[in-house]
Amino acid sequence: MTGPSDSKDVSSESGLNDTADRRYRWFPGWTMLGISGAAQFMSAPGQSYSVAAFKDPMQTGLNVSETQYSFAYACATVVSACLLPYVGKLVDRFGARIMLSAIAAGLTAACWMMSQVESLNELYVGFVFVRSLGQGALSLVSVWIVGEWFERRRGIATAMAGLGGGLSVMTIPLFNNWLIENYAWQTAWQGLSCGVWAMLMIPAVLILRDRPEDLGLHPDGLIPESEGDVEPVEAVSDPESLGTLDATATMKLSENADESDSVNSPSARTVAAADLVKAVSSGPQITSYEDSWTVDEVLRNATFWKLLCVPATSGLVGTGLVFHQVELLKRHGLDRTESLLMMTLQAGFATLMQFPMGWLTDRMPSRYILVAAMVCLATATLLVINMPVVWLAGVYALLLGLHGSVMRSTATVVWINYYGRAHQGAVRGVAWSAMILASAIGPLPLAISNDYYGAYEPALIMFLALPMFAAAAVWTAHPPQRAD
């Protein structure tokens, strides 16, 4: 964070800024964004969409029932959730460079371990490692990087990094399925192991840097308070619209900066700041670094629990639908390959919509976007219950894709925007822990319903109610305010 510069003359400050510009013609944050995207892509070994391709062949090869396989997966997910708050604290303390290197090495070994599994007990151990390192730790580190390097553009930057996750959903299940059908499920796990090593280890060790401040820069590549004849942007008093602007994003504007047409500076950075002020009345909450909330404060805040309904519901319902997608769509006339292709359609549409969702995240209150995501999830669940014509499977996939685009953009950004950068790893770790615990439960209701009642409908009806409840809760999740 930069302190006040009143004691320095404008020409001296401008010279320093020009030096920084000459050193970094390319803002390194975009490179870090690419590494974040690669980490999201290679989190696949621990994600449900990847594990779903192994479900039938591993059940047959290990001679375990659907409930046993699902319960092993659920137990591993619970362990991952319990570890995630501690992982968040470690990332805040040691940074992404050290943590990403360690996590990538561990996930490489875990995938190879999965290729050697021969019993149910070994399956439990293997799932613990791939879920904890892949879905949990690796995903957390990837979004931590974006939160540190971007602020004003955090929504669109998160969407760009999320392309890695979208491409992963589109390609990894088909990649797994091809290796399984042409070789064996063991070979598919070995292929994932090699992929993690190749895509993550070298960038983490040689290229990644934790924060822009480490290089004498600021988030977004912008230089705050770069003009000496203007005043800082004031925080908007209406908490419904914005809250407090982040200090590192604060630009000096003229005294009447709230009227953007009156800002007449040739500086591109000042123009960008004027655009920011122009969007203040309907933009997202962005909490300053100095005003960051601790985990203890967050847990005492009602808004946190309302927001938490969205990722928890998404984790439970979304994971359950994806995990059993082959069987669920089979009832409506789709074969295994067609069901997996629906995952590709879902991921493709999610990827396509991430940029619009990221753009909206930077310009409107997050709670409205999160409500829309829950409506999409509820409608998709309704289609699984009652799909009168087979082409509605495509609509189901598009709805899940739109829901997924919001979860990879708005639902990822909201924690750091509401509660600040200083403890973002720890705060997000707690939130994601709840989401992962919910995702651990997700496959079980459908598996139990099918094993004991011979139908998925009892569990699907419960799945339909949860997103509607979450939508009602998050609608009232106004930006947090500390008690006086």
N, C-alpha and C positions, 0 to 999 in steps of 0.2 A: 504494500500500500504506500502511496506517496503522501507525504505530509504537506502542509501549507508552504507555498513558495513565495509569499509576500516579500521576503527578504532578498529575493533574487530578482534582478531586473529581467525584463521580458526578452531582451536580446540574448542574454546568457542562457536562459532556459531554452530559447529557440535553437541555439547552437547545440545544446545537449540533445535535443530532440532530433535535429538533423543528423547528428552522429549516430543515434540509434537507428534512424531510417537507413543510413548508408550501410550499417552492419547487417541489417535484416530486411533486405528488399522483399524477401518472401517470409511472411509471418509464420514462424515455426509451429504455431497452433494448428495449421492445416495438416502438417505432417503428423502431429500427435493425434489429430482426428482420424487419419488413416490407420494408425496403429490401434486406436480404439475400435474402429470398424473391423479390423482383422481379429481383434480379441473377441468381439461379439460373434463373428463368423465361426471361429474355432471353439466357442463355448458349446458347440453342437453335441459333443459326446455326453454331456450331462443334461441335455435338454430333452423334453418329452417327445418332440417331433422326430428326433434321431433314435431314441430308445424304442419308439413305436415300431420301427422297421425290424427290430430284433425280437420282438415279442413272441411271435409264433415259432420261428426257428429255434430260439433259445428254450422256450417251453418244451418243445419236442425233444431237443438235444439233451436237455438236463432232466427230462421226465418230471416236470413240476406242473401243478395246476395253475389256472389263471389267477386264482386268489393268492396262491403262494408267491407267484411272480409279482403280482401287484403289491402284496404286503412287503416283500423285500424292497421294492422300489420306494414304497411309502416310508419304511423305516430309515432308509438312506436319506430320504428327503428331510425327515425330522432332524437327523443328525446335522445335515447341511444347514438347516434353519437355525439350530442352536448355536452353531459356530459362527454364523454370519455377523452378529454384532461385534464379536471379537476381531473378525477379519476387518471390519470397517474401522475399528480403532487402530489396528496395525497399519492400515493404508494411510490414515491421517497422520500417523507417527513417522512411518518410514518412507512413504511416498510410493507412487506407482512403479517406478523403475525397478526397485528392489523386489516389490511384491509380485509384479507381473512375471519377472524372471523365475521366481520361486514357484509360482502357481503353474506356469507353463511347463516347467520341468516335472512337477508332480503329476499334472494331467497326462503328460506323455507316458509316464510310467503306469498310470492308472488304466489307460486305454489298453496298453499291452497286457496288463494283468487281467483285464476282462477277456482277452482272447485265450487265456489259459484256464478259465473257470470250468470246473468239472462237477460241482455239486451245489446244492442250495446254500450251504454255509458260505462257500466261496463267492456265490452270487451276491449275498448280503454285503460282504466286504468290498467287492468290486463296485457295487452300486454306491456305497458310502463315499468312496474316493471320487468317482466320476461326477456324482451329484454335488458334493461339497466343493470340488475344485472347478468344475465346469459351470453348472448352472449358478452356483453361489458365488464363490470368490472371483472367478474370472469375469463374470458379468458385472460385479460390483466395481472392480478396478477399471473396467472399460468406461463406465459412465462417470466415474470419479475424474478421469482424465479430462473429459469434456467439460465438466463442471468447473475445473480449475482454469482451463485455457480460454473459456468463453463465458460471457456474461450477458451483454445486450443481445447477442446472436445465439444465446444458449438453446433456444427452441429449435432453430433451423440447424444448428451444429449437431444437436442430439439426433435430429432426424437424419442428417447425413451419415453420422456414425452408425445409426440404426440400419442403414443399408446393408451393413455386414450381417446383421441378424436376419434381415429379410432374404438376402441371397442365400444364407445358410438354410433357411426353411425351404427355399425353392429347390436347392440342389442336394443337400446332404441326405435327405430320405431316399431320393432316387439313386444317389451314389451308393448308399448302404445296401439298398435293395438289389442293385446290379451286382455288387460284390458277393452278396449272399446267394443269389441265384446262380451265378457263374462259378463261384469258388466255395465259400463257406462263411458262416457268421463270424468265425474266428478271424478270417482274413479281413473282414470289414472293420473289426476293431483295430487290427494292426494298421490298416490304412489310415484310420483316424489318428492313431498314435503318431505316425509319421507326419501327418498334416499339421498337428499341433506343434511339433518340434520345428518344422520348416517355417511356419508362418509367424511364430511368436517369439522364439528364443533370440534370434539375431536382432530384430528391431528393439526388443526390450533391453538388451544389453548395450547395444551400440548407439541407438538413436534417441530413445525415449528420454524426456526430461519431465520433471514433476509439475512445475509451475512456470508461468511466464516471468514471474518475479525473479526466478533463478537466473534468467538471462537479461535482467534489467528491463523487462517489458511489462506490459499490462494486458489483462484479458481482452480478447477481440483484436489485439494489435492496435488499439486506440491509445492516444496519449491524453490523459485527463488534464483539465485545466491548462490547455496549451495556448490559450489566448489570454493576454493580460488585461484586456479592456472589457471583460465580461464577468458576470457573476455566476456562481454555482447554481445548478438546477436545484430548486427546492423540492422537498418531498411533498407528494400530494396528500392533502389532509384527509381525503375520502378513502378509507381502507377498502371500500368496495371496488375501487378501480385499480389502484396501484400499490399503495403503501409507501415504503421508503425505497428510494432508488439506491442501488449499490454504489458505494463511494468510488470504486474503481471505474465505474461507468459514468461518473458525474462529469459533465462538461461545463465550462463557463459560458454563459449566455448573457445577453443584454438584460437590463432590469425588467423589461417587458417581454421576457423570453417566452411567457405563456402564450403570446400571440406570435406564432411561428413566422408569419409573413413579415414581421418587423426585423427578423434576423438577417442582416445583409453582410455576411463575411465571406471573403473568397476562400477561406479555409474549408477543405472538404470535411475535416473532423468536426468543425463547428456546425456545418450543414447537417451532418449525421446526427449531432446532438439535438439540433432543432427538430429533426424528424422524430427523435425519441420523445421530446416534449409534446409534440403534436399527438402522439399516441397515448399520452399519460392518462387521459380521461377514461380509457377503456382497456388499458394494457394490463399485463400480469403483475402480481406482487413480486418484487425483487428486494430481498433483505440485504443490507450492507454487511460487509465482512465484520466490522466492529460490533454490529448488532446481532451477530449469529447466536442462535439458541443452543444451549447445551442439551444433551440427551435427557437429563432430568427435567429441564424446563419443557421440552417437547412432550414428554410423557404426561405432564400435568395439563396440557393444552387440549381442549375439546376438539379443535379443528383437526388435530392430528388423527384422532380416532375416527372422525367422519371421513377424512381422506383415505384412511386405511381400509375402509370398506371396499374401495374399488380394487386395489391390487389383491386383496384377500379373496374377493369374489372372482376376479379374473383368474387367479391361481387355481382355485378349487374347480370352478366350472370349466374354464378354458383347458386346463390340464386333463380333466376327465374326458372332455369331448375329443381332444386330440389323441389321447392315449388309446381310446377305444374306437377311433374313427373308422377303421377298417370294418369292424363288426357293426357299428351303428349304421353306416351307409350301405353295408351289404343287405340289410333288411329292406332297403328301398331300391335294390336292383343293381348296385354298383359292385364290381369285383375289386380284388385287392389292388391292382394297378390303377384302376380308375379312382379309388379312394385316396391313394397316395398322390395321384395327379391333382386331386382337390386341394391337398396341402400345398402343392406348387402354385395353384391358382390363388389360394388364400395368401400365400407369401408374396406372390407377385403384386397383388392388389394392395397389400399392406405396404410394400416397398414404394409403389406408385403414389400412395396417399400420404406417406410420411412427410414429404416436403410441404404439402398444403397444411397438414396438421402442425408441423414445426413452425410454419409461418403464422398460423393462427395462435399458437402458444405464445409467441412473442408479442401478440397484439390484443388478446382478450383474456378475461378471467378464466383460469384453468378449470374451475368447477363446472362450467357449462360444457366444456369439451368432454370432461369425464362422465357427465350425465349421458351424453350422446353415445359414448362407448358402451355404457351399461345397457342402453336401449338396444344397441346392435347385438350384444351378447344374448339378451333375452329373446330377441326375435330369431336368432340362429338356433337357440335351444328349442323354440317352438317348432321350427321347421324339422328338426330331427325327430320330434314327437309325431308330427303329422306332415308328411311330404307326399301330397297327392300325385304329383308328376315328377319324374326323375330329374328333369332339368332344373328343378328347384335346388338340387344339390349344389349347383353353381352359385345360386343366390346365397345359400348357406355359407359357402366358402368366401364369397365377397364380404358378407357381413362380419365373419370372423377376421378377415383381412383388415377391414376398416377398424374394428375393435383393436386389433394388434397394432395398427399404426399409431393409435392414440396411446397405447401402453408403452410404446417405444419412444414416444416424444413427450407429450404432456405429462403422463403419469411418471415419467423418469425425471423431468425437470422440476416438477412442483415441489419436491422436498427441499432442494437447494434454494429455489426461489423464495419459498416461504420461510425457511429457517437458516439460510446463510451458508457460506463456504467453510467457515472455520472448523466445523464438526460434521461436514457433509457425509463423510464415510461412516461415522458412528450412527448418525440419524438415519441415513438410508439403510444401514445394516439392520437396524431394528425394524424398519418398515418392511424391508425385503424378507426378514426372518419370518414375519407374520405371513407374507405372501407365499413363501416357500412351504411353511407349515400347512397352509391351506391347499397348496398344490400337492402336498403329500397325501392329503385326504382325498383329493379329487378322483383318482382312479378307483378307489375302494367302493364308494356307493354303487357305481355302475357294475363293478365286478360282483359284488355281493348280491345286488338285485338280479343279475343274470344267473348266478349260481343257485340262488335259493328260490327265486320266483319265476325263473325261466323267461324273464322279459326285462328290458331296460327302463320301461316307462315309470315305475315308482321313483327311481332315482332322478330321472329326467324332469319329472314334475317339481321335485325339490330344487333342481338346478334352475328351473324357470323362475321360481320365486325370488331367489337370491339376488340376481342383478336388479330387479325392480326395487328391492329394499335398499340396495347400495345406491341406486340413482336418487332415491328420496333423501338419503343421508348426505351425500356429497353436494346436493343442491344447496344445502344450508352451510356448507363449509367455507365460511368467509375467511379472508386473510387473518392470520393470528395477531393478537394484540397482547402485549405483556400487561399483567395487572399492576396498577400503580402501588 
